[in-house]
Each structure stands twice: as C-alpha cells, then as structure tokens.
C-alpha cells in the first residue's frame, strides 16, 4: 500500500501544533515544508501519493518566487497538460485574501482539467 502524504506549505506554522490545527485545519500528520522548491520537489517525487495540499502564500521574503501561489499554479499547469492529476484535497490557509482567491481559482482549474473540462 502506498503511503498517503498530506503536504503542508508554510514558513512558520507547524501543523503538529494543536493551536495551528484548531485555527487552520491542520491534521497534525502533514509533511511540513517551508519553501516553494521543497513543495514542488515532493509533489514531483511522490506524485499520486500526495492526497492533500494546504498552502500558505507569503513565505517570509517578499517576492513572487517565495509565494505558495507558485505551487498552486504548478499544480494547475500539470493538470492542464495532463502530466499529473491534482491532489484529492487542495486547501489554502493563507491570510492574503488576493492570493487566497487566486490559489483557489488555480485549484478549481486543476480539478476541471483533471475532469476533462477546459
């Protein structure tokens, strides 16, 4: 049986912390990564074993290369090109309202692409 992985991208919030679990919906068993590069590396390496992602957007250093939005777009692009199905569960736990909406749209698009709808 393949190990099911729940991915948590956040530079500060530890998903094993009960307060974070309560406030942000972490389950406590997530694989915690702190950078976009780490998240994409795990998504690439583990593929279908990733059953859930939860993304923060603002990862410390200001600038688009340090935003969870990049991971959401990466998932969307992989689904659009048929390279990989998106995880079954995709969530955003960012407080950034603009990027939150953009990430949720990217997830919705990824789901549509995976379902064969453009």
C-alpha positions as CSV (number, residue, x, y, z in Angstrom):
1,X,0.0,0.0,0.0
2,X,1.3,3.4,-0.9
3,X,1.9,5.8,1.9
4,X,-0.6,8.7,1.6
5,X,1.0,12.1,2.0
6,X,-0.6,15.3,3.2
7,X,1.6,18.3,2.2
8,X,1.7,21.5,4.3
9,X,3.5,24.5,2.9
10,X,4.1,27.2,5.5
11,X,7.3,29.0,6.6
12,X,6.2,29.5,10.2
13,X,3.1,27.5,11.2
14,X,3.8,24.0,12.5
15,X,1.0,21.6,11.6
16,X,1.7,19.5,14.6
17,X,0.9,22.4,16.9
18,X,-2.7,21.9,18.4
19,X,-3.3,25.7,18.1
20,X,-2.4,25.6,14.3
21,X,-4.6,22.5,13.9
22,X,-7.5,24.4,15.5
23,X,-7.0,27.7,13.7
24,X,-6.0,26.4,10.3
25,X,-7.4,22.9,10.0
26,X,-4.1,21.0,10.1
27,X,-4.5,17.3,10.9
28,X,-1.0,17.0,12.5
29,X,0.3,14.3,10.2
30,X,1.3,16.5,7.3
31,X,4.7,16.6,5.7
32,X,5.7,20.2,6.6
33,X,7.8,22.1,4.0
34,X,8.8,25.7,4.2
35,X,9.7,26.7,0.6
36,X,8.1,26.5,-2.8
37,X,11.0,24.5,-4.0
38,X,10.6,21.8,-1.3
39,X,6.9,21.6,-2.0
40,X,7.3,21.1,-5.8
41,X,10.1,18.6,-5.2
42,X,7.8,16.5,-3.0
43,X,4.9,16.8,-5.5
44,X,7.2,15.7,-8.3
45,X,8.8,12.8,-6.4
46,X,5.7,11.5,-4.7
47,X,3.0,12.2,-7.3
48,X,-0.1,10.2,-6.7
49,X,0.9,9.5,-3.0
50,X,0.0,13.2,-2.4
51,X,-3.6,13.2,-1.3
52,X,-3.8,16.6,0.2
53,X,-2.0,20.0,0.0
54,X,-2.6,23.0,2.2
55,X,-0.7,26.2,1.1
56,X,0.3,29.4,2.8
57,X,1.2,32.2,0.3
58,X,3.5,34.7,2.0
59,X,6.7,32.7,2.8
60,X,8.9,35.2,4.5
61,X,10.8,37.0,1.8
62,X,8.6,39.2,-0.3
63,X,8.5,38.4,-4.0
64,X,6.7,36.0,-6.3
65,X,9.4,33.3,-6.1
66,X,8.5,32.9,-2.4
67,X,4.7,32.5,-2.7
68,X,2.6,29.5,-2.3
69,X,0.7,30.7,-5.3
70,X,3.5,29.3,-7.4
71,X,2.8,25.8,-6.1
72,X,-1.0,26.3,-6.9
73,X,-0.1,27.4,-10.4
74,X,2.3,24.5,-10.8
75,X,-0.5,22.0,-9.8
76,X,-2.8,23.8,-12.3
77,X,-0.3,23.6,-15.1
78,X,0.5,19.9,-14.6
79,X,-3.2,19.1,-14.7
80,X,-3.8,21.3,-17.8
81,X,-1.0,19.5,-19.7
82,X,-2.1,16.0,-18.5
83,X,1.2,15.5,-16.7
84,X,-0.4,14.8,-13.3
85,X,-3.7,14.7,-11.6
86,X,-4.2,17.2,-8.7
87,X,-4.3,16.0,-5.2
88,X,-7.8,15.0,-4.0
89,X,-7.8,17.7,-1.4
90,X,-6.4,21.2,-2.0
91,X,-6.7,23.9,0.6
92,X,-5.3,27.4,1.2
93,X,-4.5,28.6,4.8
94,X,-3.1,31.9,3.8
95,X,-4.3,35.2,5.3
96,X,-3.5,37.0,2.0
97,X,-7.1,37.5,0.5
98,X,-6.0,38.3,-3.0
99,X,-3.6,35.3,-3.3
100,X,-6.1,33.1,-1.5
101,X,-8.7,33.7,-4.2
102,X,-6.1,33.2,-7.0
103,X,-4.9,29.9,-5.4
104,X,-8.5,28.7,-5.1
105,X,-9.1,29.5,-8.7
106,X,-5.9,27.6,-9.7
107,X,-7.2,24.6,-7.7
108,X,-10.6,24.8,-9.3
109,X,-9.0,25.0,-12.8
110,X,-6.8,22.0,-12.0
111,X,-9.8,20.0,-10.9
112,X,-11.6,20.9,-14.2
113,X,-8.6,20.0,-16.3
114,X,-8.3,16.6,-14.5
115,X,-12.0,16.0,-15.1
116,X,-11.5,16.6,-18.8
117,X,-13.2,20.0,-18.9
118,X,-11.4,23.1,-20.2
